[in-house]
Amino acid sequence: MRRTRDSDLAQHLVRKSVDALSDDSGRCDHCGRTPLTGEQVHRYDDGGLLCELCRPLRRVEDARAEVVRHPEHGHAVRVVSRAAA
């Protein structure tokens, strides 16, 4: 019986974390998929987002291309070398 509670808790935590990740990331307005890290997406002035696969469906000049970054982009520790005194 204890294993069932542990597995239920584990499933709940996994679902919660996946839902949190999917809420933060943008989805394509046409196909609904979440673009992969490193993929190019196109944002429109009206707030719309299209993935690279759906881009040919909407050729509008107000789109700006962006590269999808990893969720931890900018949070990494950077090594700084110290200059010899």
PDB file with one MODEL, atoms N, CA, C and O in Angstrom:
MODEL        1
ATOM      1  N   MET A   1       0.826  -1.194   0.000  1.00  0.00           N
ATOM      2  CA  MET A   1       0.000   0.000   0.000  1.00  0.00           C
ATOM      3  C   MET A   1       0.870   1.257   0.000  1.00  0.00           C
ATOM      4  O   MET A   1       0.495   2.272  -0.588  1.00  0.00           O
ATOM      5  N   ARG A   2       1.995   1.194   0.638  1.00  0.00           N
ATOM      6  CA  ARG A   2       2.878   2.360   0.676  1.00  0.00           C
ATOM      7  C   ARG A   2       3.412   2.704  -0.707  1.00  0.00           C
ATOM      8  O   ARG A   2       3.556   3.878  -1.046  1.00  0.00           O
ATOM      9  N   ARG A   3       3.704   1.684  -1.503  1.00  0.00           N
ATOM     10  CA  ARG A   3       4.214   1.937  -2.855  1.00  0.00           C
ATOM     11  C   ARG A   3       3.187   2.687  -3.705  1.00  0.00           C
ATOM     12  O   ARG A   3       3.556   3.529  -4.524  1.00  0.00           O
ATOM     13  N   THR A   4       1.936   2.394  -3.520  1.00  0.00           N
ATOM     14  CA  THR A   4       0.897   3.061  -4.295  1.00  0.00           C
ATOM     15  C   THR A   4       0.860   4.549  -3.981  1.00  0.00           C
ATOM     16  O   THR A   4       0.746   5.367  -4.893  1.00  0.00           O
ATOM     17  N   ARG A   5       0.951   4.906  -2.732  1.00  0.00           N
ATOM     18  CA  ARG A   5       0.940   6.316  -2.346  1.00  0.00           C
ATOM     19  C   ARG A   5       2.165   7.028  -2.886  1.00  0.00           C
ATOM     20  O   ARG A   5       2.069   8.157  -3.367  1.00  0.00           O
ATOM     21  N   ASP A   6       3.329   6.367  -2.809  1.00  0.00           N
ATOM     22  CA  ASP A   6       4.553   6.971  -3.330  1.00  0.00           C
ATOM     23  C   ASP A   6       4.466   7.175  -4.835  1.00  0.00           C
ATOM     24  O   ASP A   6       4.864   8.221  -5.348  1.00  0.00           O
ATOM     25  N   SER A   7       3.947   6.176  -5.543  1.00  0.00           N
ATOM     26  CA  SER A   7       3.847   6.315  -6.994  1.00  0.00           C
ATOM     27  C   SER A   7       2.804   7.360  -7.376  1.00  0.00           C
ATOM     28  O   SER A   7       2.981   8.068  -8.368  1.00  0.00           O
ATOM     29  N   ASP A   8       1.724   7.470  -6.611  1.00  0.00           N
ATOM     30  CA  ASP A   8       0.724   8.507  -6.864  1.00  0.00           C
ATOM     31  C   ASP A   8       1.327   9.900  -6.657  1.00  0.00           C
ATOM     32  O   ASP A   8       1.075  10.822  -7.433  1.00  0.00           O
ATOM     33  N   LEU A   9       2.121  10.032  -5.604  1.00  0.00           N
ATOM     34  CA  LEU A   9       2.773  11.307  -5.333  1.00  0.00           C
ATOM     35  C   LEU A   9       3.766  11.644  -6.442  1.00  0.00           C
ATOM     36  O   LEU A   9       3.833  12.787  -6.895  1.00  0.00           O
ATOM     37  N   ALA A  10       4.532  10.655  -6.874  1.00  0.00           N
ATOM     38  CA  ALA A  10       5.504  10.868  -7.953  1.00  0.00           C
ATOM     39  C   ALA A  10       4.795  11.285  -9.237  1.00  0.00           C
ATOM     40  O   ALA A  10       5.239  12.212  -9.913  1.00  0.00           O
ATOM     41  N   GLN A  11       3.706  10.615  -9.580  1.00  0.00           N
ATOM     42  CA  GLN A  11       2.947  10.979 -10.780  1.00  0.00           C
ATOM     43  C   GLN A  11       2.382  12.391 -10.671  1.00  0.00           C
ATOM     44  O   GLN A  11       2.391  13.148 -11.642  1.00  0.00           O
ATOM     45  N   HIS A  12       1.895  12.737  -9.499  1.00  0.00           N
ATOM     46  CA  HIS A  12       1.346  14.083  -9.286  1.00  0.00           C
ATOM     47  C   HIS A  12       2.435  15.141  -9.479  1.00  0.00           C
ATOM     48  O   HIS A  12       2.201  16.162 -10.125  1.00  0.00           O
ATOM     49  N   LEU A  13       3.618  14.901  -8.922  1.00  0.00           N
ATOM     50  CA  LEU A  13       4.710  15.867  -9.044  1.00  0.00           C
ATOM     51  C   LEU A  13       5.188  16.002 -10.487  1.00  0.00           C
ATOM     52  O   LEU A  13       5.500  17.103 -10.939  1.00  0.00           O
ATOM     53  N   VAL A  14       5.245  14.887 -11.206  1.00  0.00           N
ATOM     54  CA  VAL A  14       5.653  14.939 -12.610  1.00  0.00           C
ATOM     55  C   VAL A  14       4.636  15.721 -13.427  1.00  0.00           C
ATOM     56  O   VAL A  14       5.013  16.574 -14.231  1.00  0.00           O
ATOM     57  N   ARG A  15       3.358  15.443 -13.233  1.00  0.00           N
ATOM     58  CA  ARG A  15       2.312  16.181 -13.957  1.00  0.00           C
ATOM     59  C   ARG A  15       2.367  17.673 -13.662  1.00  0.00           C
ATOM     60  O   ARG A  15       2.232  18.507 -14.557  1.00  0.00           O
ATOM     61  N   LYS A  16       2.566  17.987 -12.389  1.00  0.00           N
ATOM     62  CA  LYS A  16       2.616  19.392 -11.987  1.00  0.00           C
ATOM     63  C   LYS A  16       3.800  20.107 -12.641  1.00  0.00           C
ATOM     64  O   LYS A  16       3.658  21.240 -13.101  1.00  0.00           O
ATOM     65  N   SER A  17       4.954  19.461 -12.686  1.00  0.00           N
ATOM     66  CA  SER A  17       6.128  20.107 -13.281  1.00  0.00           C
ATOM     67  C   SER A  17       5.984  20.234 -14.798  1.00  0.00           C
ATOM     68  O   SER A  17       6.402  21.241 -15.371  1.00  0.00           O
ATOM     69  N   VAL A  18       5.406  19.240 -15.450  1.00  0.00           N
ATOM     70  CA  VAL A  18       5.194  19.315 -16.897  1.00  0.00           C
ATOM     71  C   VAL A  18       4.192  20.412 -17.229  1.00  0.00           C
ATOM     72  O   VAL A  18       4.373  21.153 -18.194  1.00  0.00           O
ATOM     73  N   ASP A  19       3.144  20.514 -16.434  1.00  0.00           N
ATOM     74  CA  ASP A  19       2.162  21.584 -16.653  1.00  0.00           C
ATOM     75  C   ASP A  19       2.792  22.949 -16.462  1.00  0.00           C
ATOM     76  O   ASP A  19       2.500  23.877 -17.218  1.00  0.00           O
ATOM     77  N   ALA A  20       3.651  23.086 -15.464  1.00  0.00           N
ATOM     78  CA  ALA A  20       4.316  24.372 -15.222  1.00  0.00           C
ATOM     79  C   ALA A  20       5.225  24.732 -16.387  1.00  0.00           C
ATOM     80  O   ALA A  20       5.279  25.894 -16.789  1.00  0.00           O
ATOM     81  N   LEU A  21       5.938  23.755 -16.935  1.00  0.00           N
ATOM     82  CA  LEU A  21       6.815  24.017 -18.077  1.00  0.00           C
ATOM     83  C   LEU A  21       6.017  24.405 -19.309  1.00  0.00           C
ATOM     84  O   LEU A  21       6.396  25.324 -20.034  1.00  0.00           O
ATOM     85  N   SER A  22       4.918  23.711 -19.547  1.00  0.00           N
ATOM     86  CA  SER A  22       4.136  24.003 -20.742  1.00  0.00           C
ATOM     87  C   SER A  22       3.415  25.340 -20.633  1.00  0.00           C
ATOM     88  O   SER A  22       3.125  25.966 -21.652  1.00  0.00           O
ATOM     89  N   ASP A  23       3.121  25.790 -19.414  1.00  0.00           N
ATOM     90  CA  ASP A  23       2.492  27.100 -19.248  1.00  0.00           C
ATOM     91  C   ASP A  23       3.457  28.221 -19.604  1.00  0.00           C
ATOM     92  O   ASP A  23       3.048  29.241 -20.159  1.00  0.00           O
ATOM     93  N   ASP A  24       4.740  28.038 -19.287  1.00  0.00           N
ATOM     94  CA  ASP A  24       5.737  29.074 -19.526  1.00  0.00           C
ATOM     95  C   ASP A  24       6.123  29.186 -20.994  1.00  0.00           C
ATOM     96  O   ASP A  24       6.484  30.265 -21.465  1.00  0.00           O
ATOM     97  N   SER A  25       6.050  28.096 -21.700  1.00  0.00           N
ATOM     98  CA  SER A  25       6.524  28.121 -23.080  1.00  0.00           C
ATOM     99  C   SER A  25       5.396  28.496 -24.032  1.00  0.00           C
ATOM    100  O   SER A  25       4.225  28.220 -23.772  1.00  0.00           O
ATOM    101  N   GLY A  26       5.771  29.132 -25.142  1.00  0.00           N
ATOM    102  CA  GLY A  26       4.785  29.506 -26.139  1.00  0.00           C
ATOM    103  C   GLY A  26       4.442  28.326 -27.022  1.00  0.00           C
ATOM    104  O   GLY A  26       5.277  27.454 -27.266  1.00  0.00           O
ATOM    105  N   ARG A  27       3.241  28.303 -27.485  1.00  0.00           N
ATOM    106  CA  ARG A  27       2.794  27.269 -28.410  1.00  0.00           C
ATOM    107  C   ARG A  27       2.436  27.929 -29.734  1.00  0.00           C
ATOM    108  O   ARG A  27       2.014  29.084 -29.777  1.00  0.00           O
ATOM    109  N   CYS A  28       2.608  27.185 -30.795  1.00  0.00           N
ATOM    110  CA  CYS A  28       2.260  27.674 -32.125  1.00  0.00           C
ATOM    111  C   CYS A  28       0.750  27.896 -32.192  1.00  0.00           C
ATOM    112  O   CYS A  28      -0.035  27.051 -31.761  1.00  0.00           O
ATOM    113  N   ASP A  29       0.361  29.038 -32.734  1.00  0.00           N
ATOM    114  CA  ASP A  29      -1.063  29.362 -32.838  1.00  0.00           C
ATOM    115  C   ASP A  29      -1.786  28.482 -33.855  1.00  0.00           C
ATOM    116  O   ASP A  29      -3.002  28.312 -33.772  1.00  0.00           O
ATOM    117  N   HIS A  30      -1.051  27.926 -34.808  1.00  0.00           N
ATOM    118  CA  HIS A  30      -1.691  27.123 -35.846  1.00  0.00           C
ATOM    119  C   HIS A  30      -1.770  25.638 -35.472  1.00  0.00           C
ATOM    120  O   HIS A  30      -2.852  25.053 -35.470  1.00  0.00           O
ATOM    121  N   CYS A  31      -0.624  25.036 -35.156  1.00  0.00           N
ATOM    122  CA  CYS A  31      -0.616  23.583 -34.902  1.00  0.00           C
ATOM    123  C   CYS A  31      -0.665  23.236 -33.415  1.00  0.00           C
ATOM    124  O   CYS A  31      -0.984  22.100 -33.064  1.00  0.00           O
ATOM    125  N   GLY A  32      -0.354  24.193 -32.531  1.00  0.00           N
ATOM    126  CA  GLY A  32      -0.455  23.961 -31.095  1.00  0.00           C
ATOM    127  C   GLY A  32       0.746  23.282 -30.457  1.00  0.00           C
ATOM    128  O   GLY A  32       0.744  23.037 -29.251  1.00  0.00           O
ATOM    129  N   ARG A  33       1.768  22.974 -31.242  1.00  0.00           N
ATOM    130  CA  ARG A  33       2.917  22.289 -30.640  1.00  0.00           C
ATOM    131  C   ARG A  33       3.867  23.286 -30.000  1.00  0.00           C
ATOM    132  O   ARG A  33       3.887  24.462 -30.361  1.00  0.00           O
ATOM    133  N   THR A  34       4.655  22.804 -29.044  1.00  0.00           N
ATOM    134  CA  THR A  34       5.661  23.618 -28.384  1.00  0.00           C
ATOM    135  C   THR A  34       6.955  23.525 -29.179  1.00  0.00           C
ATOM    136  O   THR A  34       7.477  22.424 -29.359  1.00  0.00           O
ATOM    137  N   PRO A  35       7.485  24.635 -29.658  1.00  0.00           N
ATOM    138  CA  PRO A  35       8.737  24.604 -30.428  1.00  0.00           C
ATOM    139  C   PRO A  35       9.897  24.097 -29.576  1.00  0.00           C
ATOM    140  O   PRO A  35       9.934  24.320 -28.366  1.00  0.00           O
ATOM    141  N   LEU A  36      10.836  23.420 -30.215  1.00  0.00           N
ATOM    142  CA  LEU A  36      11.983  22.849 -29.538  1.00  0.00           C
ATOM    143  C   LEU A  36      13.060  23.901 -29.296  1.00  0.00           C
ATOM    144  O   LEU A  36      13.116  24.923 -29.980  1.00  0.00           O
ATOM    145  N   THR A  37      13.905  23.634 -28.319  1.00  0.00           N
ATOM    146  CA  THR A  37      15.040  24.505 -28.047  1.00  0.00           C
ATOM    147  C   THR A  37      15.924  24.582 -29.280  1.00  0.00           C
ATOM    148  O   THR A  37      16.285  23.555 -29.856  1.00  0.00           O
ATOM    149  N   GLY A  38      16.271  25.791 -29.683  1.00  0.00           N
ATOM    150  CA  GLY A  38      17.095  26.005 -30.863  1.00  0.00           C
ATOM    151  C   GLY A  38      16.303  26.231 -32.135  1.00  0.00           C
ATOM    152  O   GLY A  38      16.866  26.637 -33.152  1.00  0.00           O
ATOM    153  N   GLU A  39      15.024  25.979 -32.091  1.00  0.00           N
ATOM    154  CA  GLU A  39      14.165  26.174 -33.268  1.00  0.00           C
ATOM    155  C   GLU A  39      13.822  27.649 -33.411  1.00  0.00           C
ATOM    156  O   GLU A  39      13.739  28.378 -32.422  1.00  0.00           O
ATOM    157  N   GLN A  40      13.624  28.078 -34.643  1.00  0.00           N
ATOM    158  CA  GLN A  40      13.253  29.462 -34.902  1.00  0.00           C
ATOM    159  C   GLN A  40      11.734  29.585 -34.896  1.00  0.00           C
ATOM    160  O   GLN A  40      11.033  28.780 -35.509  1.00  0.00           O
ATOM    161  N   VAL A  41      11.230  30.606 -34.195  1.00  0.00           N
ATOM    162  CA  VAL A  41       9.798  30.900 -34.171  1.00  0.00           C
ATOM    163  C   VAL A  41       9.600  32.321 -34.677  1.00  0.00           C
ATOM    164  O   VAL A  41      10.544  33.107 -34.737  1.00  0.00           O
ATOM    165  N   HIS A  42       8.376  32.637 -35.038  1.00  0.00           N
ATOM    166  CA  HIS A  42       8.057  33.954 -35.578  1.00  0.00           C
ATOM    167  C   HIS A  42       6.957  34.580 -34.738  1.00  0.00           C
ATOM    168  O   HIS A  42       5.856  34.039 -34.635  1.00  0.00           O
ATOM    169  N   ARG A  43       7.266  35.732 -34.136  1.00  0.00           N
ATOM    170  CA  ARG A  43       6.305  36.455 -33.306  1.00  0.00           C
ATOM    171  C   ARG A  43       5.748  37.627 -34.110  1.00  0.00           C
ATOM    172  O   ARG A  43       6.465  38.286 -34.864  1.00  0.00           O
ATOM    173  N   TYR A  44       4.458  37.865 -33.928  1.00  0.00           N
ATOM    174  CA  TYR A  44       3.768  38.931 -34.641  1.00  0.00           C
ATOM    175  C   TYR A  44       3.397  40.051 -33.677  1.00  0.00           C
ATOM    176  O   TYR A  44       3.301  39.834 -32.469  1.00  0.00           O
ATOM    177  N   ASP A  45       3.192  41.239 -34.213  1.00  0.00           N
ATOM    178  CA  ASP A  45       2.834  42.395 -33.388  1.00  0.00           C
ATOM    179  C   ASP A  45       1.530  42.175 -32.635  1.00  0.00           C
ATOM    180  O   ASP A  45       1.337  42.745 -31.561  1.00  0.00           O
ATOM    181  N   ASP A  46       0.641  41.366 -33.175  1.00  0.00           N
ATOM    182  CA  ASP A  46      -0.629  41.108 -32.504  1.00  0.00           C
ATOM    183  C   ASP A  46      -0.505  40.059 -31.398  1.00  0.00           C
ATOM    184  O   ASP A  46      -1.505  39.679 -30.791  1.00  0.00           O
ATOM    185  N   GLY A  47       0.727  39.588 -31.131  1.00  0.00           N
ATOM    186  CA  GLY A  47       0.946  38.619 -30.061  1.00  0.00           C
ATOM    187  C   GLY A  47       0.969  37.189 -30.533  1.00  0.00           C
ATOM    188  O   GLY A  47       1.231  36.285 -29.740  1.00  0.00           O
ATOM    189  N   GLY A  48       0.703  36.957 -31.807  1.00  0.00           N
ATOM    190  CA  GLY A  48       0.691  35.607 -32.348  1.00  0.00           C
ATOM    191  C   GLY A  48       2.082  35.001 -32.438  1.00  0.00           C
ATOM    192  O   GLY A  48       3.080  35.718 -32.508  1.00  0.00           O
ATOM    193  N   LEU A  49       2.139  33.682 -32.434  1.00  0.00           N
ATOM    194  CA  LEU A  49       3.392  32.948 -32.523  1.00  0.00           C
ATOM    195  C   LEU A  49       3.208  31.790 -33.494  1.00  0.00           C
ATOM    196  O   LEU A  49       2.250  31.024 -33.380  1.00  0.00           O
ATOM    197  N   LEU A  50       4.117  31.662 -34.443  1.00  0.00           N
ATOM    198  CA  LEU A  50       4.087  30.530 -35.367  1.00  0.00           C
ATOM    199  C   LEU A  50       5.434  29.825 -35.339  1.00  0.00           C
ATOM    200  O   LEU A  50       6.481  30.468 -35.268  1.00  0.00           O
ATOM    201  N   CYS A  51       5.400  28.496 -35.396  1.00  0.00           N
ATOM    202  CA  CYS A  51       6.639  27.730 -35.469  1.00  0.00           C
ATOM    203  C   CYS A  51       7.169  27.794 -36.902  1.00  0.00           C
ATOM    204  O   CYS A  51       6.492  28.283 -37.806  1.00  0.00           O
ATOM    205  N   GLU A  52       8.362  27.302 -37.090  1.00  0.00           N
ATOM    206  CA  GLU A  52       8.995  27.340 -38.409  1.00  0.00           C
ATOM    207  C   GLU A  52       8.204  26.511 -39.430  1.00  0.00           C
ATOM    208  O   GLU A  52       8.186  26.843 -40.615  1.00  0.00           O
ATOM    209  N   LEU A  53       7.561  25.450 -38.982  1.00  0.00           N
ATOM    210  CA  LEU A  53       6.799  24.590 -39.893  1.00  0.00           C
ATOM    211  C   LEU A  53       5.534  25.271 -40.412  1.00  0.00           C
ATOM    212  O   LEU A  53       5.133  25.048 -41.554  1.00  0.00           O
ATOM    213  N   CYS A  54       4.907  26.099 -39.579  1.00  0.00           N
ATOM    214  CA  CYS A  54       3.654  26.759 -39.967  1.00  0.00           C
ATOM    215  C   CYS A  54       3.873  28.151 -40.554  1.00  0.00           C
ATOM    216  O   CYS A  54       2.913  28.790 -40.984  1.00  0.00           O
ATOM    217  N   ARG A  55       5.087  28.623 -40.579  1.00  0.00           N
ATOM    218  CA  ARG A  55       5.405  29.966 -41.071  1.00  0.00           C
ATOM    219  C   ARG A  55       4.904  30.228 -42.494  1.00  0.00           C
ATOM    220  O   ARG A  55       4.381  31.312 -42.750  1.00  0.00           O
ATOM    221  N   PRO A  56       5.040  29.284 -43.430  1.00  0.00           N
ATOM    222  CA  PRO A  56       4.561  29.561 -44.794  1.00  0.00           C
ATOM    223  C   PRO A  56       3.053  29.816 -44.882  1.00  0.00           C
ATOM    224  O   PRO A  56       2.581  30.344 -45.888  1.00  0.00           O
ATOM    225  N   LEU A  57       2.304  29.454 -43.862  1.00  0.00           N
ATOM    226  CA  LEU A  57       0.858  29.657 -43.883  1.00  0.00           C
ATOM    227  C   LEU A  57       0.471  31.113 -43.660  1.00  0.00           C
ATOM    228  O   LEU A  57      -0.628  31.528 -44.029  1.00  0.00           O
ATOM    229  N   ARG A  58       1.365  31.888 -43.061  1.00  0.00           N
ATOM    230  CA  ARG A  58       1.044  33.283 -42.756  1.00  0.00           C
ATOM    231  C   ARG A  58       2.256  34.157 -43.059  1.00  0.00           C
ATOM    232  O   ARG A  58       3.129  34.328 -42.209  1.00  0.00           O
ATOM    233  N   ARG A  59       2.308  34.692 -44.228  1.00  0.00           N
ATOM    234  CA  ARG A  59       3.414  35.560 -44.644  1.00  0.00           C
ATOM    235  C   ARG A  59       3.029  37.020 -44.399  1.00  0.00           C
ATOM    236  O   ARG A  59       2.413  37.662 -45.250  1.00  0.00           O
ATOM    237  N   VAL A  60       3.393  37.520 -43.251  1.00  0.00           N
ATOM    238  CA  VAL A  60       3.115  38.905 -42.902  1.00  0.00           C
ATOM    239  C   VAL A  60       4.435  39.556 -42.543  1.00  0.00           C
ATOM    240  O   VAL A  60       5.297  38.921 -41.935  1.00  0.00           O
ATOM    241  N   GLU A  61       4.600  40.809 -42.909  1.00  0.00           N
ATOM    242  CA  GLU A  61       5.871  41.494 -42.710  1.00  0.00           C
ATOM    243  C   GLU A  61       6.159  41.876 -41.261  1.00  0.00           C
ATOM    244  O   GLU A  61       7.308  42.160 -40.920  1.00  0.00           O
ATOM    245  N   ASP A  62       5.134  41.888 -40.396  1.00  0.00           N
ATOM    246  CA  ASP A  62       5.370  42.341 -39.027  1.00  0.00           C
ATOM    247  C   ASP A  62       5.923  41.241 -38.112  1.00  0.00           C
ATOM    248  O   ASP A  62       5.976  41.417 -36.895  1.00  0.00           O
ATOM    249  N   ALA A  63       6.328  40.126 -38.687  1.00  0.00           N
ATOM    250  CA  ALA A  63       6.875  39.034 -37.878  1.00  0.00           C
ATOM    251  C   ALA A  63       8.348  39.275 -37.594  1.00  0.00           C
ATOM    252  O   ALA A  63       9.089  39.761 -38.449  1.00  0.00           O
ATOM    253  N   ARG A  64       8.761  38.928 -36.384  1.00  0.00           N
ATOM    254  CA  ARG A  64      10.188  38.964 -36.064  1.00  0.00           C
ATOM    255  C   ARG A  64      10.603  37.559 -35.646  1.00  0.00           C
ATOM    256  O   ARG A  64       9.921  36.897 -34.865  1.00  0.00           O
ATOM    257  N   ALA A  65      11.715  37.130 -36.174  1.00  0.00           N
ATOM    258  CA  ALA A  65      12.207  35.779 -35.912  1.00  0.00           C
ATOM    259  C   ALA A  65      12.970  35.760 -34.591  1.00  0.00           C
ATOM    260  O   ALA A  65      13.723  36.684 -34.281  1.00  0.00           O
ATOM    261  N   GLU A  66      12.765  34.697 -33.818  1.00  0.00           N
ATOM    262  CA  GLU A  66      13.474  34.490 -32.558  1.00  0.00           C
ATOM    263  C   GLU A  66      13.899  33.036 -32.481  1.00  0.00           C
ATOM    264  O   GLU A  66      13.255  32.154 -33.049  1.00  0.00           O
ATOM    265  N   VAL A  67      14.981  32.800 -31.778  1.00  0.00           N
ATOM    266  CA  VAL A  67      15.421  31.432 -31.523  1.00  0.00           C
ATOM    267  C   VAL A  67      14.917  31.031 -30.146  1.00  0.00           C
ATOM    268  O   VAL A  67      15.059  31.787 -29.185  1.00  0.00           O
ATOM    269  N   VAL A  68      14.330  29.847 -30.049  1.00  0.00           N
ATOM    270  CA  VAL A  68      13.828  29.357 -28.766  1.00  0.00           C
ATOM    271  C   VAL A  68      15.023  29.012 -27.887  1.00  0.00           C
ATOM    272  O   VAL A  68      15.881  28.218 -28.273  1.00  0.00           O
ATOM    273  N   ARG A  69      15.069  29.602 -26.729  1.00  0.00           N
ATOM    274  CA  ARG A  69      16.158  29.372 -25.778  1.00  0.00           C
ATOM    275  C   ARG A  69      15.755  28.314 -24.759  1.00  0.00           C
ATOM    276  O   ARG A  69      14.571  28.082 -24.515  1.00  0.00           O
ATOM    277  N   HIS A  70      16.745  27.691 -24.180  1.00  0.00           N
ATOM    278  CA  HIS A  70      16.516  26.725 -23.106  1.00  0.00           C
ATOM    279  C   HIS A  70      15.937  27.478 -21.907  1.00  0.00           C
ATOM    280  O   HIS A  70      16.310  28.629 -21.684  1.00  0.00           O
ATOM    281  N   PRO A  71      15.042  26.871 -21.130  1.00  0.00           N
ATOM    282  CA  PRO A  71      14.438  27.573 -19.989  1.00  0.00           C
ATOM    283  C   PRO A  71      15.458  28.113 -18.983  1.00  0.00           C
ATOM    284  O   PRO A  71      15.176  29.075 -18.269  1.00  0.00           O
ATOM    285  N   GLU A  72      16.629  27.501 -18.927  1.00  0.00           N
ATOM    286  CA  GLU A  72      17.638  27.957 -17.973  1.00  0.00           C
ATOM    287  C   GLU A  72      18.626  28.934 -18.602  1.00  0.00           C
ATOM    288  O   GLU A  72      19.639  29.265 -17.986  1.00  0.00           O
ATOM    289  N   HIS A  73      18.350  29.395 -19.800  1.00  0.00           N
ATOM    290  CA  HIS A  73      19.241  30.338 -20.476  1.00  0.00           C
ATOM    291  C   HIS A  73      19.391  31.603 -19.633  1.00  0.00           C
ATOM    292  O   HIS A  73      18.402  32.209 -19.220  1.00  0.00           O
ATOM    293  N   GLY A  74      20.630  31.989 -19.387  1.00  0.00           N
ATOM    294  CA  GLY A  74      20.895  33.173 -18.591  1.00  0.00           C
ATOM    295  C   GLY A  74      21.052  32.910 -17.111  1.00  0.00           C
ATOM    296  O   GLY A  74      21.397  33.819 -16.356  1.00  0.00           O
ATOM    297  N   HIS A  75      20.801  31.670 -16.677  1.00  0.00           N
ATOM    298  CA  HIS A  75      20.919  31.329 -15.269  1.00  0.00           C
ATOM    299  C   HIS A  75      22.164  30.500 -14.975  1.00  0.00           C
ATOM    300  O   HIS A  75      22.373  30.067 -13.841  1.00  0.00           O
ATOM    301  N   ALA A  76      22.975  30.284 -15.976  1.00  0.00           N
ATOM    302  CA  ALA A  76      24.167  29.455 -15.799  1.00  0.00           C
ATOM    303  C   ALA A  76      25.257  30.235 -15.074  1.00  0.00           C
ATOM    304  O   ALA A  76      25.313  31.463 -15.133  1.00  0.00           O
ATOM    305  N   VAL A  77      26.108  29.501 -14.399  1.00  0.00           N
ATOM    306  CA  VAL A  77      27.257  30.106 -13.732  1.00  0.00           C
ATOM    307  C   VAL A  77      28.351  30.272 -14.761  1.00  0.00           C
ATOM    308  O   VAL A  77      28.678  29.330 -15.482  1.00  0.00           O
ATOM    309  N   ARG A  78      28.913  31.446 -14.836  1.00  0.00           N
ATOM    310  CA  ARG A  78      29.966  31.713 -15.801  1.00  0.00           C
ATOM    311  C   ARG A  78      31.306  31.789 -15.089  1.00  0.00           C
ATOM    312  O   ARG A  78      31.436  32.415 -14.037  1.00  0.00           O
ATOM    313  N   VAL A  79      32.288  31.148 -15.676  1.00  0.00           N
ATOM    314  CA  VAL A  79      33.627  31.176 -15.118  1.00  0.00           C
ATOM    315  C   VAL A  79      34.307  32.464 -15.555  1.00  0.00           C
ATOM    316  O   VAL A  79      34.368  32.767 -16.747  1.00  0.00           O
ATOM    317  N   VAL A  80      34.811  33.210 -14.605  1.00  0.00           N
ATOM    318  CA  VAL A  80      35.505  34.454 -14.880  1.00  0.00           C
ATOM    319  C   VAL A  80      36.958  34.271 -14.458  1.00  0.00           C
ATOM    320  O   VAL A  80      37.246  34.000 -13.292  1.00  0.00           O
ATOM    321  N   SER A  81      37.866  34.422 -15.414  1.00  0.00           N
ATOM    322  CA  SER A  81      39.281  34.271 -15.069  1.00  0.00           C
ATOM    323  C   SER A  81      39.796  35.562 -14.452  1.00  0.00           C
ATOM    324  O   SER A  81      39.444  36.664 -14.874  1.00  0.00           O
ATOM    325  N   ARG A  82      40.620  35.396 -13.465  1.00  0.00           N
ATOM    326  CA  ARG A  82      41.175  36.576 -12.786  1.00  0.00           C
ATOM    327  C   ARG A  82      42.483  36.957 -13.455  1.00  0.00           C
ATOM    328  O   ARG A  82      43.317  36.097 -13.740  1.00  0.00           O
ATOM    329  N   ALA A  83      42.654  38.202 -13.698  1.00  0.00           N
ATOM    330  CA  ALA A  83      43.880  38.701 -14.314  1.00  0.00           C
ATOM    331  C   ALA A  83      45.027  38.644 -13.298  1.00  0.00           C
ATOM    332  O   ALA A  83      44.838  38.930 -12.115  1.00  0.00           O
ATOM    333  N   ALA A  84      46.181  38.282 -13.764  1.00  0.00           N
ATOM    334  CA  ALA A  84      47.345  38.242 -12.873  1.00  0.00           C
ATOM    335  C   ALA A  84      47.710  39.653 -12.440  1.00  0.00           C
ATOM    336  O   ALA A  84      47.802  40.567 -13.259  1.00  0.00           O
ATOM    337  N   ALA A  85      47.914  39.810 -11.154  1.00  0.00           N
ATOM    338  CA  ALA A  85      48.213  41.147 -10.616  1.00  0.00           C
ATOM    339  C   ALA A  85      49.670  41.492 -10.725  1.00  0.00           C
ATOM    340  O   ALA A  85      50.079  42.579 -10.318  1.00  0.00           O
TER     341      ALA A  85
ENDMDL
END
